[in-house]
Amino acid sequence: MNYILTDGAVRNNFLPFTFTRPVADIRIGILTLRQKWEKHLKASTSSDTQDYLSEKFPLVELDKNIKIDASFIPTENLAGIVKNLKENQAIFYNDQPIAFFFTKGQELHWETMDIIQYTHNDILKIEHLWDIFTLNGKAIEMDFKCLTKGKTSQPIPKTVHCINKKNIFLEKGASVVLASLNATDGPIYIGKDSEIMEACAIRGPFALCEHATLKMGTKIYGPTTIGPHSKVGGEVTNSVIFGYSNKGHDGFLGNSVIGEWCNLGADTNNSNLKNNYAEVRLWNYQTAGFTPTGLQFCGLMMGDHSKCGINTMFNTGTVVGVSANIFGSGFPRNFIPSFSWGGSAGMITYKTDKAFEVAKAVMSRRNINFNKVEAKILEHVFEETAKWRKG
């Protein structure tokens, strides 16, 4: 069967992260949503996403297909029903379609379809930007069970202090030295060829993905995910770093989501709690205004390719777009548009030729080519977000 992951109705809620990827490629837990679906379905998937992303994430449509809303996190129960869908059938959770069978060229009419209501109590769906970190603990636990089922952890070195050792798993090539791992409140997953340096203190749920590094003395409070090829130091709590991003030095990151190819300068700190303990509001691209989150703790949302200089201070509930460069003293505003250059003293436009030079240099360090496809995506984002830039 051909499986297609669709962005669904909530795609715009996940900007700035979905400026540069389909919803399916958001990381929550250990794996991305796509990786979760492919593992449960035991099949590859393609994406029904924005036109300007389709060259990098092409849609594959055959005569018979099953389309799945990627914002639903798969379970064994859900994936089993999806795999057994027949022609003219759909799965709904209350009034929300999860998946449906369709043939090429078929017009979709829910009223003529055989609707299966999903009644299991294991449903998990991301609908808002902040769900990526608020639901991360549950997602780590689900991925941990899936990834470690029937497998044996690599031996944990004697120099490592462990609490609830049965809930700690080291993949092949993982290196941990003189660290403290406390899996009382949730599992700790140490990915393939990753490294935890001396004197790190970690409380689960926690995931360190393949080829990622925790630098000496890092303090991690779960639920936290450090994506592939990322380097992290300092203090981190309840945050998700998608991958290929660095927070290599001291400084605090809390209740935050960081995209790919980002860099946080030394002693960068974000606030995750307002001085008056009031509800945090986050910038919403769809409404072009600030939206209540219902959260007291909410930190930094930073899109792909954005950077900040040393000693940068981010206010509670700051949203930074794609390819922004932030520096200087004081607190910058809590919405920083894509391709902005500057800080609290003001912003100007970060020209694409300069931004692309940096992206090319950064990606080449990981032996990844910044090609014309990547450039076209960022050029589209530059044009689409121009209305929010003043300089």
N, C-alpha and C positions, 0 to 999 in steps of 0.2 A: 504494500500500500504506500502511496505517496502522501507524506505529511507536510503540511504548510502551517507555519506559525505566523499568526497575524498580530499586528500591533494592537488591534482592538480599539475600543472607544476611549481608553485612558492614556493613549500615547502622549498627548500634549501635557498631561500631568507630570510626566517624567522628564520634561525639558529642565536643564540643558543637556542631560545625558542622552536623550533620544534625538538630539540634533545630529549626532555622529554614529548612531547605531539603532537597529530595531529594538523593540521592547525585549525580544527574545535574548538579546545579548547583554542584558543587565545582569550583574553578578549580585546574588543574595545567597547567604549561606556559604558553602564551599564552591559550588558550581554556578555557572550562568544558567538562566532559565532554559536556554536551548540545550545545554549539556544535560540538564536534568531530564528534559523530555526525551532526548535521544537515548539516554541510558535506560529509561523506563520502557520506551517503545522498541528498543533494540533496532533502531533505524535512523537514517539521516533525515534531516529536515531542511526546508528552505524557508524564506521569509516573504510575506506579503507586507511590504513596508512603503515608505515614501519613495517617490519616483527617483529623486536625486541620490538615494542610497542604493538603488537597485543594481547598479553596476558592481558594487562591492558585495552586495548581499542579494544575488539574483533569485528571482522566483522560478521554481520548477513546477509546472502544472501539467499533469498527465490526463488521460481520459477519466480516471477515477482517483479521487483525492479526499483526504480528510483535513479540514482546516480547523486549527486549534487557537483559541485565544491565549497568547503567550503569557498574559499576566496571571494566569492560574498556575500555581505550583503543583506539579504532578505528584501523585502518590501511586502506590501499586494498584489500589482499587480503581482510581480514576483512569490510569493508563490502560488497565485491563478492559474497561468499558469502551474507551476510545478505540482500541485495537479491534474491537468486535462490532463496531458500527457498520450497519448495512445501508444500502442505497435508500435515500430519503429519510434517514434518521438523524436526530440531533440530541445532544446532551445539554440540559439546562441546569443551572443552580439558581433556584427561585426563578426570577425573570431574566437571568443573564445566560446567554448561550456560551457554553464552554467549548464545544466542538460539534462539527456536523460533516456528514458525508455529502459530497457533491460531484457531479460529472462535469466535464469540460463544457462550458457554454450554458450550463443550467442557470435559470433564473431562480433566485432564492425567495421562497414564500413560507414563512414559519407556520402559517395556519394550515398548510397542506402537508406538513411534515409530521412524522411520528416522533413526538417529543418524549425523551427519557429524562425524568427528574433525578438529579443526583442527590441522594439522601444520606450518604455517609457523613460523619461528623469530622472528617479529616481535611476539609476544604481549607485552602490557604491561597489568598489572592492579594497581589499588590495593586493598590489603586491610587496611592498618593506618593509624592516624592519621599516623604519621611518614612513610609512603610519599609523602605530598603534597609534602614537601620533598626526600626522598632520590631520588625518581624525577623530580623537576622538570627536571633537565638534559636527560634523554632526551626528556621531553614537550615542552620548548621546541624542541629540534631537529626533532621531528616536526611541530609546528605551524608552525615557520618555513618548512620546505619546502612545506607545504600552502598557507600564506597567500601566499607570495611566488612560487609557480610561475607562470611566464609574465608576471610583472609586473616593472616597473623601479622601483628606489628613487628617491625624490626626491633631488636633488643634496645631497651632504654639504658644508656650508660649509667654506671653506678654513681657518677658524680652529680647526677640529676636528682633533685628532691621531688618526689611524686606524691600526690594525694589523690586517691581513687584511681589507681594505675590502670585498672581495667577499662577506664573511659579515655585512655590516651593512646593514640595510634601514630606511629612513625612509618612513613613510606620509605621505599628503597632510596638510599643516598642521602636521607635526612641526617643532619648533624646537630646535636644538642650537647652543650658542655656547661657544667656548673650553673644550671638554671633551676628555677622552681616552677613546677607545673601543678596547678591545683584544679582538678577536674570535678570538684564537688558539685558545682552548680551547672555543669554542662561539659560536653566532650571537648577534647583538645586534639586537633588533627594537624600533623606536621607533614607537609607534602613532599613529593619527590625532589631530591637534590636541594632542599631548602636548608637554611642555617639559622640556629638560635645561638648567639654568642654568649659569652660568660656574663653571669649576674643578672640575666633577664628574669623577671617575675611575671608569671602569666596565670590569670584566672579564666577558666572557661565560662561559657562556650567560646572557643577560639579556633580559627583556621588560618594556617600559614600555607599558602598555595605554592606550587612548584617553583623552584629557583628563587624564592623570596628570602629576605634576610631580616632578622631582628638584630640590631646593633647592641653593643655591650650596655648593660644596665637598663634596657627598655622595660617599662612597666605597662602591662596590658590588662585592662579590665574588660571582661566579656559583656555582651556578645560582640566580638570583633572579628573581621575578616581582612587579611592582608593578601591581596591578589597576586598573581604570578609576576615574578621578576621585579617585585617592589622591595625597597629598602626602608626600614622604619626604625626610628629611635625616639627617645623621650617617653612621654606618657600618652596613652591612647585608651579611650573608653567607648564602648558601644558604637563603633564606626566600621564603615566598609570602604576599602580601597580597591577599585576594580582591577588594577594591574598596571605594571610598567610605570609606577609612580613612586616618588621618593619623599619621605619625611625623615631625613637621615640624622637629625640632630635633636637636642633637647627642645622642649616646647610641648604644649598640650593640644590634643585633638580629641574632641568629644561629641558624641551624638551627631556624627557627620558622615558624608558620603563624598569620596574623591574619585574622579574619573581616571582615565588613562593618560599617561605622558604628562602628569603634573609634577611639580616640584615645590615643596614648602621650605623656604629658607630657614636657616638656623634660628632657633628661639621664636619661631612663629607660634602664636597662640590664638585659639578661638574661644569665645565665650559661648557656653551652652545653657546659661541661665541668666535671665534678666535680673537686674538689681532689685526690682520690685516684685519678683517672683510671678509676674504676669504671664498669661498665655503667649506663646511665640507665634508670630505671623511670618509667613514665607512668601516671597515673590512668586506669582503665578503668571506664566507667559500667556495663558489663554485669556485671562481676564485683565491682563496688564495692570495688576494691582496686587496688594498683599492679602493673603488668604489665612484665616485662622487655622491652626494645626490641631488645637486641642491638647497641645503638649506644653509642659513646663520646661522640658529640656530639649533643645534643638540647636545644633551648631552650624556647620559650614557645608554647603553644597557647591562643589567646584567641578565645572565641566572639563572635558578633555583639553589637553595642551595648555592649561593655564598654569601660571607660575606666580610665586610671591617672593620678595626679598627678605633679608634677615630682619628679625624683630617686628614682622608684620603682625598687626592686631586686628582680628576679625570680630565684629559684633555678633551678638546672639542672632541666629537665624539669618545668616548672610548667604545669598545666592550669587555665585560667580559663573559667568557664561563660559564659552569656549575661547581658547587662545587669548586670555586676558593676562596682562603683566602688571602686577601690583607691587608697589614699593613705597617707602617713605614713612615718616612718623604719623601718629594719630590713627584714628579709626576711619577706614574708607566707608563709603555708604554701604548699606546692607543689600543693595542690588547693583552688581557690576556687570554691565552688558558685555557680550562677546566682543573680542578684538578691541578691548579698552587698554590704555597704557597710562599708568599714573597711580594716584592714591588719594588720601584725604584732601590734598590741596587742589585736586581736580584731575580730570581725565581727558586724554585726547585719543584719537583713533590709532590703533596699532595696525599699520599697513600690512597687507597680506604678504608682500614680498619679504618683509622683515620677519614676520611670523613664520613663514615657510622655511626660511633659512634656519631658524631655531629648531623647528620640527624635524627638518632633515638631519641636523646635527644630533639631536636627542635620540631619534629613532635609529640612526646608524650605530650608536653605541650598543644597541641591542641586536645589531645585525639585521635590522628590518628597514626596508627601502621605503622612503617617503616618495610615492609615485604620483602619477597624474590623476589616478582615481582618488587618492587621499586629498590631493590639492583641489579637485573639483568639488568634493564634499565641503571642504572648508570655505571655498569661494562662495558656495551656495549659502552657508551659514553666515558668512560675512554680509552678504546682500540681504538676507532675511532679517537679520538683527540690526540693520543700520538705523531703523526707526527709534531704537533706544539709546543710540550714541549721540552725544551732543557735539563733540569736537572732531 
